[in-house]
Amino acid sequence: MTDPADLSDAEWRERLDEDAYHVLRERGTEPKFSGDHLDQKADGTYACAGCGATLFESDTKFGSGTGWPSFYDAVDGAVELETDSRHGMQRTEVLCAQCGGHLGHVFEDGPDPTGERYCINSVALDFDAED
């Protein structure tokens, strides 16, 4: 299997639909309240829609009211954080550690126990329900 980090732009375009490509590869953002996973309540795990790496557990998901799925923690080693100064703002971008796909941003206004809010685009996630 090809390492996702080695895929060409053409291979990413073939692998992802237009919306997922825009978010994961072009650092886009889906419209608020539009994502399939926003109201997902089932137990399970959330994986990167680009490469399948497990990113978040359902027990860390919470309703933030922001319009995007929110989590207070990521699976250990699953994400990387980078400073994002685009759009005249200073934010912390969340990337998939395996394929480098843009997932969303993390903010320091989340609930206990971490105080963090990972604000993640639904289109960047695949949900795997527990059996």
C-alpha positions, -999 to 999 in steps of 0.1 A, spaced: 0 0 0 13 35 -9 22 57 21 -4 85 21 24 111 25 38 100 -9 6 104 -29 6 129 -58 -20 157 -61 -36 137 -89 -39 106 -66 -54 127 -38 -80 141 -63 -88 106 -73 -91 93 -38 -112 121 -23 -144 138 -34 -143 175 -41 -153 187 -6 -129 164 12 -101 174 -12 -108 211 -6 -106 206 32 -79 180 36 -55 191 8 -63 228 3 -69 237 40 -105 247 34 -134 248 58 -168 233 53 -199 255 60 -211 256 96 -238 231 106 -234 213 73 -214 182 83 -226 146 87 -208 141 120 -220 172 138 -249 154 155 -234 119 156 -240 104 191 -231 68 186 -201 52 203 -171 46 180 -140 62 165 -134 90 140 -107 84 114 -90 106 88 -111 105 56 -78 108 37 -58 79 50 -80 60 76 -58 68 107 -78 69 139 -79 104 152 -107 108 179 -127 86 202 -165 93 205 -162 97 243 -142 129 238 -168 145 215 -190 173 229 -216 198 217 -198 232 213 -225 250 194 -199 262 169 -213 242 139 -185 217 136 -178 184 155 -158 192 186 -136 170 207 -116 178 239 -88 154 230 -72 135 202 -58 99 201 -22 100 213 2 108 184 -27 110 158 -25 147 151 1 174 146 -3 210 154 10 240 134 7 277 137 -18 291 112 -15 328 104 -38 328 74 -68 351 71 -53 377 94 -57 354 124 -34 335 147 -47 300 152 -35 265 158 -41 241 128 -48 204 134 -33 180 108 -34 143 105 0 130 117 -1 102 91 -10 120 58 -7 157 67 -43 164 59 -59 195 73 -86 186 98 -95 219 115 -82 240 144 -78 236 181 -88 263 206 -82 267 244 -119 271 253 -130 235 257 -143 215 286 -124 196 313 -102 176 315 -81 193 288 -96 227 283 -91 222 245 -117 223 217 -106 205 185 -130 220 160 -129 195 131 -145 195 96 -169 166 93 -158 160 57 -123 153 70 -136 124 91 -150 89 87 -169 74 116 -166 38 126 -194 27 150 -186 3 178 -202 -32 173 
